[in-house]
Amino acid sequence: MKMDVRCRNGVPHPVSKEYVESLIPAAFSRFRNEIDWIMWRFEDVNGPRGGNDQCCRVTIFGPRCGLITTHYLHAHWQVAALYALRRAARLTRATLQRTRVLPSALVRRRGKERSWRTQAAS
């Protein structure tokens, strides 16, 4: 799983990269085979004025889950990163659960139903 961390407008890059790398194993350990890359973007939306303006945007891509993007705004970039990571993990889990139904299982069910109907009709 590749990871890219990008920072803009006043968020410290080395500290944010170490912090994000420490959060990844716990949140995405179940999905490490399903995810190709994760991109993190930290941005100070309002500039130096303050307020709830630290934005963390997380983009995830995998062959089964597709492209998942989420973001979170908070006054502190660490909190924004944590909540954006939680959202991304929840969305990834939900997307992968929806794609777990295999077409072969549906075909087998249909085949059994047809054979039951043909036996009942005769």
C-alpha positions in Angstrom: 0.0 0.0 0.0 1.5 3.3 -1.1 1.0 6.4 0.9 1.4 10.1 -0.1 1.2 13.0 2.4 0.9 16.5 1.1 0.7 19.7 3.2 -0.2 23.3 2.2 -0.4 26.6 4.1 1.3 26.1 7.4 0.8 22.5 8.4 4.2 20.9 9.4 5.1 18.2 6.9 7.5 15.9 8.8 5.3 15.8 11.9 2.1 15.2 10.0 3.8 12.3 8.0 5.0 10.6 11.2 1.6 11.0 12.8 -0.4 9.7 9.8 2.0 6.7 9.4 1.3 5.8 13.1 -2.5 5.8 12.5 -2.6 3.7 9.3 -1.8 0.2 10.7 -4.7 0.2 13.2 -7.3 1.6 10.9 -6.5 -0.3 7.6 -4.9 -3.5 8.8 -7.9 -5.5 7.5 -7.9 -3.8 4.1 -4.2 -3.7 3.3 -4.6 -6.2 0.5 -7.6 -4.3 -0.9 -6.0 -0.8 -1.0 -3.4 0.2 -3.6 -2.7 3.7 -2.4 -3.8 6.4 0.1 -3.3 10.1 -0.4 -3.5 12.6 2.5 -3.8 16.3 2.0 -3.5 18.8 4.9 -4.5 22.3 4.2 -5.1 25.5 6.3 -8.2 26.8 4.7 -8.4 30.2 6.3 -4.7 30.9 6.4 -3.3 32.4 9.7 -6.7 33.7 10.9 -7.6 30.6 13.0 -10.9 28.8 13.6 -12.1 25.5 12.3 -9.9 25.6 9.3 -7.5 22.7 9.3 -8.7 20.4 6.6 -7.6 16.8 6.2 -8.6 15.1 2.9 -8.1 11.4 2.5 -8.3 9.7 -0.8 -8.2 5.9 -1.1 -8.0 3.7 -4.2 -8.3 0.0 -4.6 -9.4 -2.4 -7.4 -12.5 -3.5 -5.5 -13.4 -0.4 -3.6 -12.7 2.1 -6.3 -12.0 5.7 -5.4 -13.1 6.9 -2.0 -12.6 10.5 -0.9 -13.5 12.1 2.5 -12.5 15.2 4.4 -12.8 16.7 7.9 -12.4 20.2 9.2 -11.2 21.0 12.7 -9.1 23.6 14.6 -6.2 21.1 15.1 -4.8 19.1 12.2 -4.2 16.0 14.4 -7.9 15.8 15.2 -8.9 16.4 11.6 -6.6 13.6 10.5 -8.0 11.2 13.1 -11.7 11.8 12.2 -11.0 11.8 8.4 -9.2 8.5 8.9 -12.2 7.1 10.8 -14.6 8.2 8.0 -12.4 6.7 5.3 -12.1 3.3 7.2 -15.9 3.2 7.7 -16.5 4.0 4.0 -14.0 1.5 2.8 -15.5 -1.2 5.0 -19.0 -0.4 3.7 -17.9 -0.4 0.1 -16.1 -3.7 0.4 -19.1 -5.3 2.2 -21.4 -4.3 -0.7 -19.0 -5.9 -3.3 -18.6 -9.2 -1.4 -21.7 -10.8 -3.1 -20.2 -13.0 -5.8 -22.0 -13.5 -9.1 -21.3 -17.2 -9.0 -23.3 -17.5 -5.7 -26.2 -15.8 -7.4 -26.0 -18.1 -10.4 -26.1 -21.2 -8.2 -29.1 -19.9 -6.3 -30.9 -19.3 -9.5 -30.0 -22.7 -10.8 -31.4 -24.4 -7.6 -34.6 -22.4 -7.9 -35.1 -23.5 -11.5 -34.6 -27.1 -10.6 -37.1 -26.9 -7.7 -39.7 -25.3 -10.0 -39.2 -27.9 -12.7 -39.6 -30.7 -10.1 -42.7 -29.2 -8.6 -44.3 -28.8 -12.1 -43.8 -32.4 -13.1 
